[in-house]
Amino acid sequence: MTDLDAELAQLATERSRPELSDLDTWSARDLVAAIADDDAGVPAAVASAGDSIAAAVDVVVGRLERGGRLVYAGAGTPGRLGILDAVECVPTFGTDPDQVTALIAGGTDAITASREGAEDDPDAAAKAVAAIGIGPADVLVAITASGRTPYVLGAANAARESGAATIGISNNADSRLSSLVDVAIEVCTGPEIVAGSTRMKAGTAQKLVLNTLTTASMVRLGKTYGNLMVDVLTTNDKLRSRAQRIVMEATGVPLEEAAQTLAAADGQVKTAIVALLTRIDVPEARNRLAACAGRVRAAVHDGPVARGTPT
Protein backbone atom coordinates (compact mmCIF):
# COMPACT_ATOMS: atom_id res chain seq x y z
CA MET A 1 0.00 0.00 0.00
CA THR A 2 1.36 3.40 -0.97
CA ASP A 3 1.39 6.40 1.35
CA LEU A 4 -1.45 7.90 -0.72
CA ASP A 5 -3.50 4.70 -0.38
CA ALA A 6 -2.96 4.74 3.37
CA GLU A 7 -3.91 8.41 3.63
CA LEU A 8 -7.08 8.04 1.60
CA ALA A 9 -8.11 4.94 3.54
CA GLN A 10 -8.25 7.07 6.69
CA LEU A 11 -10.64 9.65 5.22
CA ALA A 12 -14.31 9.33 6.15
CA THR A 13 -15.31 10.76 2.77
CA GLU A 14 -13.54 7.87 0.99
CA ARG A 15 -14.97 5.01 3.01
CA SER A 16 -17.48 2.46 1.78
CA ARG A 17 -20.60 1.60 3.75
CA PRO A 18 -21.12 -2.16 4.16
CA GLU A 19 -24.88 -1.75 4.60
CA LEU A 20 -25.05 -0.49 1.02
CA SER A 21 -23.20 -3.42 -0.57
CA ASP A 22 -26.31 -4.38 -2.55
CA LEU A 23 -27.15 -0.81 -3.60
CA ASP A 24 -27.18 -1.75 -7.26
CA THR A 25 -30.19 -4.03 -6.64
CA TRP A 26 -32.38 -1.37 -5.00
CA SER A 27 -35.48 0.05 -6.63
CA ALA A 28 -35.56 3.65 -7.85
CA ARG A 29 -37.86 4.62 -4.98
CA ASP A 30 -35.57 3.08 -2.38
CA LEU A 31 -32.56 4.81 -3.90
CA VAL A 32 -34.30 8.17 -3.85
CA ALA A 33 -35.34 7.67 -0.21
CA ALA A 34 -31.83 6.64 0.83
CA ILE A 35 -30.19 9.63 -0.86
CA ALA A 36 -32.76 12.03 0.64
CA ASP A 37 -32.22 10.54 4.09
CA ASP A 38 -28.46 10.89 3.68
CA ASP A 39 -28.76 14.51 2.56
CA ALA A 40 -31.01 15.37 5.49
CA GLY A 41 -28.06 15.37 7.87
CA VAL A 42 -26.06 17.94 5.91
CA PRO A 43 -27.60 21.12 7.39
CA ALA A 44 -26.86 19.91 10.93
CA ALA A 45 -23.25 19.21 9.97
CA VAL A 46 -22.95 22.73 8.56
CA ALA A 47 -24.58 24.23 11.64
CA SER A 48 -22.08 22.43 13.87
CA ALA A 49 -19.32 24.38 12.12
CA GLY A 50 -21.12 27.67 12.80
CA ASP A 51 -18.41 29.20 14.99
CA SER A 52 -15.76 28.61 12.33
CA ILE A 53 -18.00 29.94 9.57
CA ALA A 54 -18.73 33.09 11.61
CA ALA A 55 -15.00 33.61 12.16
CA ALA A 56 -14.49 33.26 8.41
CA VAL A 57 -17.20 35.86 7.77
CA ASP A 58 -15.34 38.32 9.99
CA VAL A 59 -12.15 37.72 8.01
CA VAL A 60 -13.91 38.19 4.66
CA VAL A 61 -15.66 41.37 5.79
CA GLY A 62 -12.42 42.83 7.08
CA ARG A 63 -10.63 42.22 3.79
CA LEU A 64 -13.45 43.44 1.54
CA GLU A 65 -13.92 46.58 3.65
CA ARG A 66 -10.32 47.44 2.89
CA GLY A 67 -10.78 46.96 -0.82
CA GLY A 68 -9.47 43.41 -0.97
CA ARG A 69 -10.85 40.41 -2.81
CA LEU A 70 -12.46 37.11 -1.89
CA VAL A 71 -10.92 34.34 -4.00
CA TYR A 72 -12.08 30.73 -4.04
CA ALA A 73 -9.80 27.85 -5.04
CA GLY A 74 -10.91 24.29 -5.71
CA ALA A 75 -10.71 21.31 -8.04
CA GLY A 76 -13.63 19.54 -9.66
CA THR A 77 -16.93 20.04 -7.84
CA PRO A 78 -15.52 22.40 -5.16
CA GLY A 79 -13.95 24.54 -7.87
CA ARG A 80 -17.22 24.75 -9.80
CA LEU A 81 -19.13 25.59 -6.64
CA GLY A 82 -16.68 28.40 -5.95
CA ILE A 83 -17.22 29.78 -9.45
CA LEU A 84 -20.99 29.57 -9.06
CA ASP A 85 -20.96 31.46 -5.77
CA ALA A 86 -18.56 34.10 -7.08
CA VAL A 87 -20.55 34.73 -10.26
CA GLU A 88 -23.84 35.05 -8.38
CA CYS A 89 -22.47 37.78 -6.10
CA VAL A 90 -22.44 40.24 -9.00
CA PRO A 91 -26.20 40.39 -9.75
CA THR A 92 -27.28 39.71 -6.17
CA PHE A 93 -25.03 42.10 -4.29
CA GLY A 94 -23.72 44.43 -6.99
CA THR A 95 -20.10 43.43 -6.43
CA ASP A 96 -17.42 44.16 -9.00
CA PRO A 97 -16.69 41.03 -11.06
CA ASP A 98 -13.16 40.78 -9.68
CA GLN A 99 -14.12 41.43 -6.05
CA VAL A 100 -15.33 37.85 -5.59
CA THR A 101 -13.64 35.44 -7.98
CA ALA A 102 -12.51 31.83 -8.24
CA LEU A 103 -9.66 29.60 -9.36
CA ILE A 104 -10.28 26.04 -10.55
CA ALA A 105 -7.75 23.30 -11.24
CA GLY A 106 -7.44 22.93 -15.01
CA GLY A 107 -8.55 26.49 -15.71
CA THR A 108 -11.71 27.54 -17.50
CA ASP A 109 -11.85 24.30 -19.50
CA ALA A 110 -12.55 22.46 -16.23
CA ILE A 111 -15.77 24.38 -15.66
CA THR A 112 -17.75 22.31 -18.15
CA ALA A 113 -15.54 19.25 -18.61
CA SER A 114 -13.74 16.90 -16.26
CA ARG A 115 -10.03 17.64 -15.79
CA GLU A 116 -9.41 15.30 -12.88
CA GLY A 117 -5.64 15.12 -13.30
CA ALA A 118 -5.33 18.86 -12.79
CA GLU A 119 -6.03 18.51 -9.07
CA ASP A 120 -2.63 16.85 -8.54
CA ASP A 121 -0.66 19.95 -9.56
CA PRO A 122 0.14 22.31 -6.67
CA ASP A 123 2.56 24.30 -8.82
CA ALA A 124 -0.25 25.21 -11.21
CA ALA A 125 -2.20 26.53 -8.23
CA ALA A 126 0.73 28.65 -7.08
CA LYS A 127 1.05 30.09 -10.60
CA ALA A 128 -2.69 30.84 -10.72
CA VAL A 129 -2.49 32.63 -7.37
CA ALA A 130 0.48 34.68 -8.58
CA ALA A 131 -1.19 35.45 -11.90
CA ILE A 132 -4.08 37.28 -10.26
CA GLY A 133 -1.78 39.05 -7.81
CA ILE A 134 -3.22 37.80 -4.53
CA GLY A 135 -1.72 39.79 -1.67
CA PRO A 136 -2.20 40.99 1.92
CA ALA A 137 -5.48 42.76 1.19
CA ASP A 138 -7.13 39.57 -0.05
CA VAL A 139 -8.60 36.38 1.41
CA LEU A 140 -8.41 32.98 -0.26
CA VAL A 141 -10.96 30.28 0.53
CA ALA A 142 -9.61 26.83 -0.30
CA ILE A 143 -12.24 24.13 -0.81
CA THR A 144 -11.63 20.36 -0.84
CA ALA A 145 -13.74 17.50 0.49
CA SER A 146 -10.73 15.37 1.38
CA GLY A 147 -8.74 18.24 2.85
CA ARG A 148 -5.63 17.03 1.00
CA THR A 149 -6.11 17.88 -2.71
CA PRO A 150 -2.66 19.02 -3.94
CA TYR A 151 -3.97 21.87 -6.13
CA VAL A 152 -5.97 23.30 -3.22
CA LEU A 153 -3.11 22.93 -0.75
CA GLY A 154 -0.85 24.64 -3.29
CA ALA A 155 -3.26 27.55 -3.59
CA ALA A 156 -3.54 27.90 0.20
CA ASN A 157 0.24 27.82 0.64
CA ALA A 158 0.83 30.38 -2.10
CA ALA A 159 -1.84 32.72 -0.75
CA ARG A 160 -0.45 32.47 2.77
CA GLU A 161 3.07 33.20 1.53
CA SER A 162 1.73 36.29 -0.27
CA GLY A 163 0.33 37.60 3.01
CA ALA A 164 -3.33 36.94 2.21
CA ALA A 165 -5.74 35.63 4.82
CA THR A 166 -6.66 31.98 4.28
CA ILE A 167 -9.79 29.97 5.00
CA GLY A 168 -10.17 26.23 4.44
CA ILE A 169 -13.37 24.28 3.83
CA SER A 170 -13.11 20.49 4.07
CA ASN A 171 -15.29 17.51 4.93
CA ASN A 172 -12.89 15.57 7.12
CA ALA A 173 -11.66 16.26 10.63
CA ASP A 174 -8.09 17.37 11.26
CA SER A 175 -7.33 17.68 7.57
CA ARG A 176 -4.04 18.79 6.07
CA LEU A 177 -5.77 21.89 4.74
CA SER A 178 -6.92 22.86 8.22
CA SER A 179 -3.32 22.97 9.42
CA LEU A 180 -2.40 25.47 6.70
CA VAL A 181 -5.11 28.12 7.02
CA ASP A 182 -6.06 30.91 9.39
CA VAL A 183 -9.65 29.68 9.76
CA ALA A 184 -10.54 26.01 9.26
CA ILE A 185 -14.14 25.06 8.49
CA GLU A 186 -14.58 21.29 8.81
CA VAL A 187 -18.03 20.00 7.90
CA CYS A 188 -17.81 16.28 8.55
CA THR A 189 -20.45 14.72 6.32
CA GLY A 190 -19.09 11.16 6.46
CA PRO A 191 -19.10 8.41 3.81
CA GLU A 192 -21.21 8.93 0.71
CA ILE A 193 -24.01 6.73 -0.66
CA VAL A 194 -21.66 5.93 -3.58
CA ALA A 195 -18.29 5.52 -1.90
CA GLY A 196 -16.00 8.47 -2.57
CA SER A 197 -18.54 10.44 -4.64
CA THR A 198 -18.04 13.70 -2.79
CA ARG A 199 -20.13 15.68 -5.27
CA MET A 200 -23.03 14.41 -3.12
CA LYS A 201 -23.23 15.18 0.63
CA ALA A 202 -19.85 16.84 0.77
CA GLY A 203 -20.64 19.03 -2.24
CA THR A 204 -24.02 19.98 -0.81
CA ALA A 205 -22.34 20.99 2.44
CA GLN A 206 -19.75 23.05 0.58
CA LYS A 207 -22.46 24.93 -1.29
CA LEU A 208 -24.29 25.68 1.95
CA VAL A 209 -21.10 26.99 3.53
CA LEU A 210 -20.29 29.19 0.51
CA ASN A 211 -23.85 30.55 0.41
CA THR A 212 -23.61 31.34 4.11
CA LEU A 213 -20.14 32.86 3.88
CA THR A 214 -20.94 35.32 1.10
CA THR A 215 -24.49 36.13 2.18
CA ALA A 216 -23.50 36.85 5.79
CA SER A 217 -20.48 38.85 4.61
CA MET A 218 -22.51 40.94 2.18
CA VAL A 219 -25.17 41.65 4.80
CA ARG A 220 -22.44 42.81 7.18
CA LEU A 221 -21.03 45.02 4.41
CA GLY A 222 -24.36 46.83 3.98
CA LYS A 223 -25.39 45.08 0.77
CA THR A 224 -28.90 44.62 2.16
CA TYR A 225 -31.40 46.83 3.97
CA GLY A 226 -32.93 44.45 6.42
CA ASN A 227 -33.44 41.39 4.24
CA LEU A 228 -33.95 43.40 1.05
CA MET A 229 -31.52 42.99 -1.87
CA VAL A 230 -30.77 46.69 -2.28
CA ASP A 231 -27.61 46.32 -4.37
CA VAL A 232 -29.34 44.16 -6.98
CA LEU A 233 -28.32 44.92 -10.56
CA THR A 234 -31.38 45.65 -12.70
CA THR A 235 -30.12 43.87 -15.80
CA ASN A 236 -33.30 42.07 -16.93
CA ASP A 237 -37.07 42.40 -16.68
CA LYS A 238 -37.33 40.15 -13.63
CA LEU A 239 -34.70 42.10 -11.73
CA ARG A 240 -36.22 45.45 -12.72
CA SER A 241 -39.55 44.27 -11.36
CA ARG A 242 -37.86 43.02 -8.20
CA ALA A 243 -36.13 46.38 -7.74
CA GLN A 244 -39.47 48.19 -7.90
CA ARG A 245 -40.98 45.84 -5.34
CA ILE A 246 -37.98 46.31 -3.05
CA VAL A 247 -38.34 50.09 -3.20
CA MET A 248 -42.09 49.81 -2.54
CA GLU A 249 -41.57 47.52 0.47
CA ALA A 250 -38.78 49.62 1.95
CA THR A 251 -40.56 52.96 1.58
CA GLY A 252 -44.30 52.27 1.36
CA VAL A 253 -44.69 54.25 -1.87
CA PRO A 254 -46.95 53.06 -4.72
CA LEU A 255 -45.56 51.35 -7.81
CA GLU A 256 -45.60 54.45 -10.01
CA GLU A 257 -43.57 56.52 -7.57
CA ALA A 258 -41.13 53.67 -6.97
CA ALA A 259 -40.62 53.27 -10.73
CA GLN A 260 -40.16 56.99 -11.29
CA THR A 261 -37.62 57.35 -8.50
CA LEU A 262 -35.72 54.29 -9.66
CA ALA A 263 -35.55 55.71 -13.15
CA ALA A 264 -34.20 59.00 -11.80
CA ALA A 265 -31.66 57.00 -9.78
CA ASP A 266 -30.51 55.08 -12.88
CA GLY A 267 -31.89 51.86 -11.43
CA GLN A 268 -29.92 52.14 -8.18
CA VAL A 269 -32.22 50.72 -5.51
CA LYS A 270 -30.25 52.10 -2.57
CA THR A 271 -30.32 55.62 -3.95
CA ALA A 272 -34.05 55.46 -4.62
CA ILE A 273 -34.80 54.22 -1.10
CA VAL A 274 -32.70 56.90 0.59
CA ALA A 275 -34.23 59.62 -1.59
CA LEU A 276 -37.77 58.52 -0.79
CA LEU A 277 -37.31 57.86 2.92
CA THR A 278 -35.51 61.13 3.60
CA ARG A 279 -37.32 63.29 1.00
CA ILE A 280 -34.12 64.48 -0.62
CA ASP A 281 -33.28 64.52 -4.31
CA VAL A 282 -31.36 61.75 -6.04
CA PRO A 283 -27.95 63.51 -6.20
CA GLU A 284 -28.13 64.28 -2.47
CA ALA A 285 -29.18 60.69 -1.76
CA ARG A 286 -26.10 59.47 -3.65
CA ASN A 287 -23.88 61.81 -1.66
CA ARG A 288 -25.39 60.65 1.60
CA LEU A 289 -24.88 57.00 0.69
CA ALA A 290 -21.27 57.68 -0.29
CA ALA A 291 -20.68 59.34 3.08
CA CYS A 292 -22.13 56.25 4.81
CA ALA A 293 -20.07 53.68 2.86
CA GLY A 294 -23.14 52.67 0.89
CA ARG A 295 -25.14 51.59 3.94
CA VAL A 296 -28.80 52.45 3.55
CA ARG A 297 -29.67 52.30 7.24
CA ALA A 298 -26.92 54.74 8.16
CA ALA A 299 -27.84 57.07 5.29
CA VAL A 300 -31.50 57.08 6.29
CA HIS A 301 -30.91 57.63 9.97
CA ASP A 302 -28.51 60.49 9.38
CA GLY A 303 -31.60 62.45 8.29
CA PRO A 304 -35.33 62.49 8.95
CA VAL A 305 -37.26 59.39 7.96
CA ALA A 306 -40.33 60.68 6.16
CA ARG A 307 -42.03 57.51 4.98
CA GLY A 308 -42.28 53.85 5.81
CA THR A 309 -40.54 51.93 8.53
CA PRO A 310 -36.97 50.73 8.01
CA THR A 311 -36.89 46.99 7.46
C-alpha positions in Angstrom: 0.0 0.0 0.0 1.4 3.4 -1.0 1.4 6.4 1.3 -1.5 7.9 -0.7 -3.5 4.7 -0.4 -3.0 4.7 3.4 -3.9 8.4 3.6 -7.1 8.0 1.6 -8.1 4.9 3.5 -8.3 7.1 6.7 -10.6 9.6 5.2 -14.3 9.3 6.1 -15.3 10.8 2.8 -13.5 7.9 1.0 -15.0 5.0 3.0 -17.5 2.5 1.8 -20.6 1.6 3.8 -21.1 -2.2 4.2 -24.9 -1.8 4.6 -25.0 -0.5 1.0 -23.2 -3.4 -0.6 -26.3 -4.4 -2.5 -27.1 -0.8 -3.6 -27.2 -1.8 -7.3 -30.2 -4.0 -6.6 -32.4 -1.4 -5.0 -35.5 0.1 -6.6 -35.6 3.6 -7.9 -37.9 4.6 -5.0 -35.6 3.1 -2.4 -32.6 4.8 -3.9 -34.3 8.2 -3.8 -35.3 7.7 -0.2 -31.8 6.6 0.8 -30.2 9.6 -0.9 -32.8 12.0 0.6 -32.2 10.5 4.1 -28.5 10.9 3.7 -28.8 14.5 2.6 -31.0 15.4 5.5 -28.1 15.4 7.9 -26.1 17.9 5.9 -27.6 21.1 7.4 -26.9 19.9 10.9 -23.2 19.2 10.0 -22.9 22.7 8.6 -24.6 24.2 11.6 -22.1 22.4 13.9 -19.3 24.4 12.1 -21.1 27.7 12.8 -18.4 29.2 15.0 -15.8 28.6 12.3 -18.0 29.9 9.6 -18.7 33.1 11.6 -15.0 33.6 12.2 -14.5 33.3 8.4 -17.2 35.9 7.8 -15.3 38.3 10.0 -12.1 37.7 8.0 -13.9 38.2 4.7 -15.7 41.4 5.8 -12.4 42.8 7.1 -10.6 42.2 3.8 -13.4 43.4 1.5 -13.9 46.6 3.6 -10.3 47.4 2.9 -10.8 47.0 -0.8 -9.5 43.4 -1.0 -10.9 40.4 -2.8 -12.5 37.1 -1.9 -10.9 34.3 -4.0 -12.1 30.7 -4.0 -9.8 27.8 -5.0 -10.9 24.3 -5.7 -10.7 21.3 -8.0 -13.6 19.5 -9.7 -16.9 20.0 -7.8 -15.5 22.4 -5.2 -13.9 24.5 -7.9 -17.2 24.7 -9.8 -19.1 25.6 -6.6 -16.7 28.4 -5.9 -17.2 29.8 -9.4 -21.0 29.6 -9.1 -21.0 31.5 -5.8 -18.6 34.1 -7.1 -20.6 34.7 -10.3 -23.8 35.1 -8.4 -22.5 37.8 -6.1 -22.4 40.2 -9.0 -26.2 40.4 -9.8 -27.3 39.7 -6.2 -25.0 42.1 -4.3 -23.7 44.4 -7.0 -20.1 43.4 -6.4 -17.4 44.2 -9.0 -16.7 41.0 -11.1 -13.2 40.8 -9.7 -14.1 41.4 -6.0 -15.3 37.9 -5.6 -13.6 35.4 -8.0 -12.5 31.8 -8.2 -9.7 29.6 -9.4 -10.3 26.0 -10.6 -7.8 23.3 -11.2 -7.4 22.9 -15.0 -8.5 26.5 -15.7 -11.7 27.5 -17.5 -11.9 24.3 -19.5 -12.5 22.5 -16.2 -15.8 24.4 -15.7 -17.8 22.3 -18.1 -15.5 19.3 -18.6 -13.7 16.9 -16.3 -10.0 17.6 -15.8 -9.4 15.3 -12.9 -5.6 15.1 -13.3 -5.3 18.9 -12.8 -6.0 18.5 -9.1 -2.6 16.8 -8.5 -0.7 19.9 -9.6 0.1 22.3 -6.7 2.6 24.3 -8.8 -0.3 25.2 -11.2 -2.2 26.5 -8.2 0.7 28.7 -7.1 1.1 30.1 -10.6 -2.7 30.8 -10.7 -2.5 32.6 -7.4 0.5 34.7 -8.6 -1.2 35.4 -11.9 -4.1 37.3 -10.3 -1.8 39.1 -7.8 -3.2 37.8 -4.5 -1.7 39.8 -1.7 -2.2 41.0 1.9 -5.5 42.8 1.2 -7.1 39.6 0.0 -8.6 36.4 1.4 -8.4 33.0 -0.3 -11.0 30.3 0.5 -9.6 26.8 -0.3 -12.2 24.1 -0.8 -11.6 20.4 -0.8 -13.7 17.5 0.5 -10.7 15.4 1.4 -8.7 18.2 2.9 -5.6 17.0 1.0 -6.1 17.9 -2.7 -2.7 19.0 -3.9 -4.0 21.9 -6.1 -6.0 23.3 -3.2 -3.1 22.9 -0.8 -0.8 24.6 -3.3 -3.3 27.6 -3.6 -3.5 27.9 0.2 0.2 27.8 0.6 0.8 30.4 -2.1 -1.8 32.7 -0.7 -0.4 32.5 2.8 3.1 33.2 1.5 1.7 36.3 -0.3 0.3 37.6 3.0 -3.3 36.9 2.2 -5.7 35.6 4.8 -6.7 32.0 4.3 -9.8 30.0 5.0 -10.2 26.2 4.4 -13.4 24.3 3.8 -13.1 20.5 4.1 -15.3 17.5 4.9 -12.9 15.6 7.1 -11.7 16.3 10.6 -8.1 17.4 11.3 -7.3 17.7 7.6 -4.0 18.8 6.1 -5.8 21.9 4.7 -6.9 22.9 8.2 -3.3 23.0 9.4 -2.4 25.5 6.7 -5.1 28.1 7.0 -6.1 30.9 9.4 -9.6 29.7 9.8 -10.5 26.0 9.3 -14.1 25.1 8.5 -14.6 21.3 8.8 -18.0 20.0 7.9 -17.8 16.3 8.6 -20.5 14.7 6.3 -19.1 11.2 6.5 -19.1 8.4 3.8 -21.2 8.9 0.7 -24.0 6.7 -0.7 -21.7 5.9 -3.6 -18.3 5.5 -1.9 -16.0 8.5 -2.6 -18.5 10.4 -4.6 -18.0 13.7 -2.8 -20.1 15.7 -5.3 -23.0 14.4 -3.1 -23.2 15.2 0.6 -19.8 16.8 0.8 -20.6 19.0 -2.2 -24.0 20.0 -0.8 -22.3 21.0 2.4 -19.7 23.0 0.6 -22.5 24.9 -1.3 -24.3 25.7 1.9 -21.1 27.0 3.5 -20.3 29.2 0.5 -23.8 30.6 0.4 -23.6 31.3 4.1 -20.1 32.9 3.9 -20.9 35.3 1.1 -24.5 36.1 2.2 -23.5 36.9 5.8 -20.5 38.8 4.6 -22.5 40.9 2.2 -25.2 41.7 4.8 -22.4 42.8 7.2 -21.0 45.0 4.4 -24.4 46.8 4.0 -25.4 45.1 0.8 -28.9 44.6 2.2 -31.4 46.8 4.0 -32.9 44.5 6.4 -33.4 41.4 4.2 -34.0 43.4 1.0 -31.5 43.0 -1.9 -30.8 46.7 -2.3 -27.6 46.3 -4.4 -29.3 44.2 -7.0 -28.3 44.9 -10.6 -31.4 45.7 -12.7 -30.1 43.9 -15.8 -33.3 42.1 -16.9 -37.1 42.4 -16.7 -37.3 40.1 -13.6 -34.7 42.1 -11.7 -36.2 45.5 -12.7 -39.5 44.3 -11.4 -37.9 43.0 -8.2 -36.1 46.4 -7.7 -39.5 48.2 -7.9 -41.0 45.8 -5.3 -38.0 46.3 -3.1 -38.3 50.1 -3.2 -42.1 49.8 -2.5 -41.6 47.5 0.5 -38.8 49.6 2.0 -40.6 53.0 1.6 -44.3 52.3 1.4 -44.7 54.3 -1.9 -47.0 53.1 -4.7 -45.6 51.3 -7.8 -45.6 54.4 -10.0 -43.6 56.5 -7.6 -41.1 53.7 -7.0 -40.6 53.3 -10.7 -40.2 57.0 -11.3 -37.6 57.3 -8.5 -35.7 54.3 -9.7 -35.5 55.7 -13.2 -34.2 59.0 -11.8 -31.7 57.0 -9.8 -30.5 55.1 -12.9 -31.9 51.9 -11.4 -29.9 52.1 -8.2 -32.2 50.7 -5.5 -30.3 52.1 -2.6 -30.3 55.6 -4.0 -34.1 55.5 -4.6 -34.8 54.2 -1.1 -32.7 56.9 0.6 -34.2 59.6 -1.6 -37.8 58.5 -0.8 -37.3 57.9 2.9 -35.5 61.1 3.6 -37.3 63.3 1.0 -34.1 64.5 -0.6 -33.3 64.5 -4.3 -31.4 61.8 -6.0 -28.0 63.5 -6.2 -28.1 64.3 -2.5 -29.2 60.7 -1.8 -26.1 59.5 -3.7 -23.9 61.8 -1.7 -25.4 60.7 1.6 -24.9 57.0 0.7 -21.3 57.7 -0.3 -20.7 59.3 3.1 -22.1 56.3 4.8 -20.1 53.7 2.9 -23.1 52.7 0.9 -25.1 51.6 3.9 -28.8 52.5 3.5 -29.7 52.3 7.2 -26.9 54.7 8.2 -27.8 57.1 5.3 -31.5 57.1 6.3 -30.9 57.6 10.0 -28.5 60.5 9.4 -31.6 62.5 8.3 -35.3 62.5 9.0 -37.3 59.4 8.0 -40.3 60.7 6.2 -42.0 57.5 5.0 -42.3 53.9 5.8 -40.5 51.9 8.5 -37.0 50.7 8.0 -36.9 47.0 7.5 
